[in-house]
Amino acid sequence: MPHIAIIGAGITGVTTAYALLERGYKVTVLDRHRYAAMETSFANGGQLSASNAEVWNSTATILKGLRWMLRNDAPLLMNPKPSWHKYSWMGEFVGNIGRYRANTVETTRLAIEARRHLFSIAERENIAFDLERRGILHIYHDKAGFDAGMRVNALLQQGGLDRRPVTPEEIRAIEPTLQSSCYGGFFTPSDATGDIHKFTRGLADACIRRGATFVHDANVDAIARTDDGFRIGWSETASSDGPAPAQHDLQTDGIVICAGVASRHFAAMLNERVNVYPVKGYSITVQLDDPQSRNAAPTVSLLDEAAKIVTSRLGDDRFRVAGTAEFNGFNRDIRADRIRPLIDWVRQHFPAMDTSKIVPWAGLRPMMPNMMPVVRAGTIPGVFYNTGHGHLGWTLSAATAQMVAETIDDWSDRCAPPMVPSPPADTIEDSHAAFL
């Protein structure tokens, strides 16, 4: 079987490695960090949320963004500093408004399929990742928001999702710890939550047990086509006071780019354009150290539409709160004015929870202008892409891994040398006799 290199050891890279290993490929995964899942797959909102499959390409999103531009605490924030990449991406984003309905329905179907694969993998490999299959409760605080949610709900149901409207009384019954009033909401019992970092690390270990090689601290700086495949040049991550990094080469038959926000850079090495933009998101992990806080924290995952905030309960002693979208290039700074709204939201809706101990985090979502993942073969035979999942990488990864693996199967079948049939037994005997 061919030897496939995967660039990136986040959730998409590791699920891709697993899908290829199941098909018998030799797999090498390269990542610039010392461990798997150290960037966007480290501390996201934790939702496996087909109910959040609505793409952002709508006039309503643009109008909200314009209103929020002057607010530092707004759910969506854009640095107005000129950037060709940013503004060209936004031009393409606007150009995809006409695909809003079709892409939302397609994403919903993909998310439902992905859940099935992910749950199966976790059970098969015995991966513990704080999985909670209690559903996701989407809440609205006014009639206008709920009515807009009803229109979205029709598209999600068209995609096959079991999502139903709920009254304020039903909301309180589903999640009694929620202390604020709601106009209404939607509940998706089949959605789930979990710790993406634990899952990805656990799946990486399973890949190693199945024969994969993980090369960490590897900065890929060259990709070249050769007569029999590809040569990947990489250097070791060097400490500031250490020796010059050693240079290495890896020869492979094929390559899959699963590098998140760096995918655009690697595609350019191959003279291709994959217009991923880094959209920053923030999260806090509230440490639930006392019984009062543990009892005050919700066990059902929430999505607050107005605040664009999601929550997940991770085991008994952690509560993850995530949200916001920031268009600010490759800036990874954790800003206090962006973390504060997450803390304030917790204090408003769950006042009995102690927020004195939190762990803040920021990550860059790899987003395409049409909000759809890039899962395809490249223009160069042997190059493949599984990237650009945006805010749904955790949700979609198990399905897109299967899709890219099937594409690689098709390529492998076309490239395989023709089978030479064995001669009949009597021919072998005759040849042997003639030789004697």
LINMO-V494236 format. One record per pair of residues at least 12 apart in sequence whose C-alpha atoms are under 7 Angstrom apart, sorted by the first residue. I is the first residue (numbers start at 1). J is the second residue. D is the distance in whole Angstrom. If there is no record, write none. Layout:
BEGIN
I_J_D, I_J_D
END
This chain:
BEGIN
1_24_7, 1_25_5, 1_26_7, 2_25_6, 2_26_6, 2_253_6, 3_25_6, 3_26_5, 3_27_6, 3_252_5, 3_253_5, 3_254_7, 4_25_7, 4_26_6, 4_27_5, 4_28_6, 4_252_6, 4_253_6, 4_254_5, 4_255_6, 5_27_6, 5_28_5, 5_29_6, 5_252_6, 5_254_6, 5_255_5, 5_256_6, 6_28_6, 6_29_5, 6_30_6, 6_255_6, 6_256_5, 6_257_6, 6_258_7, 7_29_6, 7_30_5, 7_31_6, 7_256_6, 7_257_5, 7_258_6, 7_259_6, 8_29_7, 8_30_6, 8_31_5, 8_258_5, 8_259_4, 9_29_7, 9_30_7, 9_31_6, 9_36_5, 9_37_6, 10_36_6, 10_37_4, 10_41_6, 10_200_7, 11_37_7, 11_41_6, 11_200_6, 11_394_7, 11_397_7, 12_258_6, 12_386_7, 12_397_5, 12_401_7, 13_258_5, 14_200_7, 14_203_7, 14_204_6, 15_397_7, 15_398_6, 15_401_6, 16_401_4, 16_405_7, 17_207_7, 18_207_6, 19_401_6, 19_402_6, 19_405_6, 20_405_6, 21_210_7, 26_212_7, 27_212_5, 27_213_6, 28_212_6, 28_213_5, 28_214_6, 29_213_6, 29_214_5, 29_215_6, 30_214_6, 30_215_5, 30_216_6, 30_218_6, 31_215_6, 31_216_5, 31_217_6, 31_218_5, 32_216_6, 32_217_4, 32_218_4, 32_219_5, 33_216_6, 33_217_5, 34_216_5, 34_217_5, 35_216_7, 36_201_6, 37_197_6, 37_200_6, 37_201_7, 39_363_6, 40_363_5, 40_364_6, 40_365_6, 41_196_6, 41_197_6, 42_196_7, 42_197_5, 43_197_7, 43_283_7, 43_361_7, 44_283_7, 44_322_7, 45_283_7, 45_310_6, 45_311_6, 45_312_7, 45_320_6, 45_321_6, 45_322_5, 46_193_5, 46_194_5, 46_195_6, 46_196_6, 46_312_6, 47_192_6, 47_193_4, 47_194_7, 47_312_7, 48_191_6, 48_192_5, 48_193_5, 48_394_6, 48_395_5, 49_191_5, 49_192_7, 49_395_6, 50_108_6, 50_111_5, 50_112_6, 50_191_7, 51_188_7, 53_104_6, 53_107_6, 53_108_5, 54_104_5, 55_100_6, 55_103_7, 55_104_5, 55_371_6, 56_371_7, 57_93_6, 57_94_7, 57_96_6, 57_97_5, 57_100_6, 57_370_7, 58_97_5, 58_100_7, 72_337_7, 73_337_6, 73_338_6, 73_341_6, 75_307_6, 75_308_6, 75_324_4, 75_325_6, 76_324_6, 76_325_5, 76_326_6, 77_325_6, 77_326_5, 77_327_6, 78_326_6, 78_327_5, 78_328_6, 79_327_6, 79_328_5, 89_369_6, 90_369_7, 92_369_6, 93_369_4, 93_370_6, 96_370_6, 101_155_7, 104_155_7, 105_155_6, 105_156_6, 105_158_6, 105_159_5, 106_159_7, 108_156_6, 108_159_5, 109_159_5, 109_160_6, 110_396_7, 110_399_7, 111_395_6, 111_396_5, 113_399_6, 114_395_7, 114_396_5, 114_397_7, 114_398_5, 114_399_4, 117_398_6, 117_399_7, 118_398_6, 125_206_7, 127_199_6, 127_202_6, 128_199_7, 129_194_6, 129_195_5, 129_198_5, 129_199_5, 130_194_5, 130_195_6, 130_314_5, 130_315_5, 131_193_6, 131_194_4, 132_192_6, 132_193_5, 132_194_6, 133_191_7, 133_192_4, 133_193_7, 134_189_6, 134_192_6, 134_300_6, 135_188_5, 135_189_4, 135_190_5, 135_191_5, 135_192_5, 135_300_6, 135_301_7, 136_187_6, 136_188_5, 136_189_6, 136_191_6, 136_192_7, 136_300_6, 136_301_5, 136_302_6, 137_186_6, 137_187_5, 137_188_7, 137_301_6, 137_302_5, 137_303_6, 138_185_5, 138_186_5, 138_187_6, 138_302_6, 138_303_5, 138_304_6, 139_182_7, 139_184_6, 139_185_4, 139_186_7, 139_303_6, 139_304_5, 139_305_6, 140_182_6, 140_183_6, 140_184_6, 140_185_6, 140_304_7, 140_305_6, 140_306_7, 141_182_5, 141_183_5, 141_184_7, 142_183_5, 143_183_6, 146_184_7, 146_185_7, 162_188_6, 163_186_6, 163_187_6, 163_188_4, 164_186_5, 164_187_6, 164_188_7, 165_185_6, 165_186_4, 165_187_6, 166_184_6, 166_185_5, 166_186_5, 166_187_7, 167_184_5, 167_185_7, 168_182_6, 168_183_6, 168_184_5, 175_298_6, 175_300_6, 177_296_6, 177_297_7, 177_298_6, 177_350_7, 178_349_6, 178_350_6, 179_349_5, 179_350_6, 180_349_5, 193_312_6, 194_314_6, 195_314_7, 196_394_7, 217_236_6, 217_237_5, 218_234_6, 218_235_6, 218_236_5, 218_237_6, 219_234_5, 219_235_5, 219_236_6, 219_237_7, 220_233_6, 220_234_4, 220_235_7, 221_233_6, 221_234_5, 222_234_7, 223_269_7, 228_253_7, 229_252_6, 229_253_4, 229_254_6, 230_251_6, 230_252_5, 230_253_6, 230_254_7, 231_249_6, 231_250_6, 231_251_5, 231_252_7, 232_249_6, 232_250_5, 232_251_6, 233_248_6, 233_249_5, 233_250_7, 234_247_6, 234_248_5, 234_249_6, 235_247_5, 235_248_6, 253_382_7, 254_382_4, 254_383_6, 255_382_6, 255_383_5, 255_384_6, 256_383_6, 256_384_5, 256_385_5, 256_386_7, 257_384_6, 257_385_5, 257_386_6, 257_387_7, 258_385_6, 258_386_5, 258_387_5, 259_387_7, 260_366_5, 260_387_6, 260_388_6, 261_276_6, 261_277_6, 261_278_6, 261_364_7, 261_365_7, 261_366_5, 263_276_7, 264_276_6, 275_368_6, 276_366_6, 276_367_5, 276_368_5, 276_388_6, 277_366_6, 277_367_5, 277_368_6, 278_329_6, 278_330_6, 278_364_5, 278_365_5, 278_366_5, 278_367_6, 279_325_6, 279_326_6, 279_327_5, 279_364_5, 279_365_5, 279_366_7, 279_367_7, 280_325_6, 280_326_5, 280_327_7, 280_362_7, 280_363_6, 280_364_4, 280_365_6, 281_323_6, 281_324_5, 281_325_5, 281_326_7, 281_362_6, 281_363_5, 281_364_6, 281_365_7, 282_322_6, 282_323_6, 282_324_6, 282_339_7, 282_361_6, 282_362_4, 282_363_6, 283_320_7, 283_321_5, 283_322_4, 283_323_6, 283_360_6, 283_361_5, 283_362_6, 284_320_6, 284_321_5, 284_322_6, 284_358_6, 284_359_5, 284_360_4, 284_361_6, 285_318_6, 285_319_6, 285_320_5, 285_321_6, 285_358_5, 285_359_5, 285_360_7, 286_318_6, 286_319_5, 286_320_6, 286_355_6, 286_357_6, 286_358_4, 286_359_7, 287_317_6, 287_318_5, 287_319_7, 287_357_6, 287_358_6, 288_317_5, 288_318_6, 289_317_6, 292_352_7, 292_353_7, 293_352_6, 293_353_4, 293_354_6, 294_316_7, 294_317_7, 296_350_6, 296_352_6, 296_353_6, 297_350_7, 297_353_7, 298_313_7, 299_313_6, 301_313_7, 308_323_6, 308_324_6, 309_321_7, 309_322_6, 309_323_4, 310_322_5, 310_323_6, 321_342_7, 332_362_6, 332_363_7, 334_361_6, 334_362_6, 365_390_5, 365_391_6, 366_388_5, 366_389_6, 366_390_5, 367_388_5, 367_389_6, 367_390_4, 368_388_6, 371_390_7, 372_389_6, 373_387_6, 373_388_5, 373_389_4, 374_386_6, 374_387_5, 374_388_6, 375_387_7, 375_400_7, 375_404_6, 376_404_6, 377_407_7, 386_400_7, 386_404_7
END
